[in-house]
Amino acid sequence: MLEVEIKKALGKDDVMSRLIDKYEVKPLPITSDIYIDMLENIVSQQLSGRVAKVIYERFLDVFPDRYPSPDLLVGKDEKVLREVGLSNSKVRYVKSMAQFALVNDLSTDRIKKMTDVEVINLLTQVKGVGVWTAQMLLIFSLGREDVFPVDDLAIKKGMVELYDLQSKGKMLTNELHEIASAWKPYRTWGTRLIWAYMNDKKKNATRL
């Protein structure tokens, strides 16, 4: 359940106020393994949640103790990785993440001390890791409260519908940022409420 302070801040926005009354959004735990979370984020890129989960579980299964340690992943046969469902590009990306982890300190203690911008700048050095992927880590692994992934497709679709937006392209992006600025310093919570709305909409559509 949202804390009173967060409800008060988001509740100034009429759309957020309605979503707060309808959906329960709980705090997320802080990760103990930045590296493994980033691998899951990379595997999940541009896939539905169900498909991503299946491929990620198969990916883990090809490693001892289901843990793709950096040294093992770097040397893993690419054919084996493709056979679990990874595209050629994602094979390169997970290997790039492993190589990065071999030469960089990705300990949770270190990453937790970094600002959002510093985390994004660090992780986007990895081939295949863009701002969106780094933002997913900030939200779901580090529990950062003021992240707004404007390029997330579900966020765009949800906000266009909920706020009855008509603009396109860069104008739409600017409008989304302007709306979300009213959620500061709790844009993550606003984002998660939009996701809750979109997930609920998808479930209802499936029942029809």
N, C-alpha and C positions, 0 to 999 in steps of 0.2 A: 504494500500500500504506500502511496506517495506521502511523504512528510508534509506537514502543514505549510512549511515555508515554500516548498516546491509547488504545492497546489495553489497557494496564494499568487505566486509569480506567474504560473501558466494560466491560471484562471482569469487573468485580465483579458485573455484572448477568448472570444466566444466559442470558437471551434474547439480549442483546447479544453475549455470548461465542460463542454458536452462529452468529450472523450474521457475526461477524468471521471465523470459520473458513471461511465459505461464500462471502462476497462481497468483491470488491476495490473499495475506494472511494479515489479519488485526489484530491489537492488540486486546487482549481479556480483558474484564473488570475484576476487582478484585471482588471476591465474598464478600457477606455480611454474609454468613452462612457456615462456614467450615463443621459443623456437617451434614447438609442436603446434601451438595455436596458429602461428603464421603458416605452417604447412597446410593445416586444415582450411584456413582462409583462402590460400592459393588454389587448392583443389576445388573449393566451392565456388570460385569465380564463375559468374554467368550460368550457373546451374540452379535448378529448383532445389529446395531443401531436401526433398526425399532422394533425388538422384545423387546429390552431393554426398549425402550420408552413406549411401550404398558404395560409391566409388572410394570414399575415404576409408571405410572399413576394410575394403579389399586391399587398398594400399597398405594399411597397417599390417594386414595378415602376411605380407611377404617378408616381414622383418622379425628377427628373434624378439620374443616378448612383446611383439606388436609395437616396437619402438624404432622408428627410422632415424637412428643416431646419425649425426652429420657425416662421420667417416664411412658408415655403411651406405648411406644414401648416395654420396658422391660416387662411390664405386659400383652402385647397382646397375645391372644390365638394363639399358633403356627399353629393350623389348619386353622385359618383365613388367616394367612400369606401364607401358602402353597396354599390355594385356589386362590390367586391372581397370582400364577405362580412362586413363589419362591421355589427353591429346599430346601431340608432339611438342607443342609449345609449353604445356604444363609440365611435361617431363623436364624440359629445360629449366622451367621456373623453380620447381622443387629442388632440383640439383643446385641451382644458383643460390637458393635459400640455405641449403646445407653448406655450401662452400663459404657463404657469408658467415654462418654460425661458427665455422672452424677458426675464423680469424677475428671475430668480434665478440665482445662480451654482451650476451643477450640475457643475462641474469635478470630476474624480476626485480631484485633489489636495485640494480643499476637503472633499469628502464623506468621504474616507478618514480625516480627522482627527476626524470626529464620532463620538460614541458611537452604539450601536445605537438607543437611545431617541431621540436627537436626529435620526437619519436618518428614523426612523419618523414622528416629529412633523413633520418638514419635508415629507416626501412625501405624507403623508395630508392635507395641505392641498389637494391636487389632487383635483378632483371625480372620483369613480370609483376612487380609489386608497385601499384599505383597508389594514389592518395586514398581512394576508396578502401582498398585492402588494409592499409595502415589505420584508417579510421575505424574499421571493424574491430581491429585489435584494441584501439583506445576505448571503444564502447564495451565490447563483450569480454575482454580480458583484463583491462585495467580500470574499468568502472569510472572512466572520466565523464563528468556530468555536462560538459558544454561542447559537445561535438555535433556538427550538422553535416551529414553526408549528402550534399546537394545533388550529387550525380547518381545516387541510388534510384533505380527505376521505380521501385514501389513508393518511395518518398515523393518523387515527382508526380506519379499518377494519383496518389492519395491526396496530395495538397492541391493539385489542379481540380480535383473533384470537390473536396471539402471547402475550398475557398473560392470555387467557381472562377477559376483563372482562364483567361483567353489568350494570353500572350504565348509566344513561341521562342525557341532558341535562346540567345543571350538575354533577351528581355525577360523571358520566363525565369531564367537562372537568377537574374537580379531581383526579380519580384519574390522568388522563394527565399532568398537571403534576407530580404527586407522583412518578410513575414516572420521568419525564424528569429530575427534579431530581437523581437519582442519576447522571446522565450528565455533570453539570457538571464542568468548564467546557467540555465538548465535546458539547453537545446537538445541534449541527449534524451532527456525525458520526453520532450515534445516529439522527437524523432521516433522513440519507441511507442508512443501512443498512436502515431500515424501507422506504424507497422502493425500494431494490434488491430487497428481499424481495417487495414488491408487484408490481414490474415482472416479476420472475422468475415469479411466480404467474400473471400475465396471459399471459405467453408460453407457459407450460405448458398453460394452459387453451385457448389457440388451437390447439395441436397436437392436442388430443383430438378 
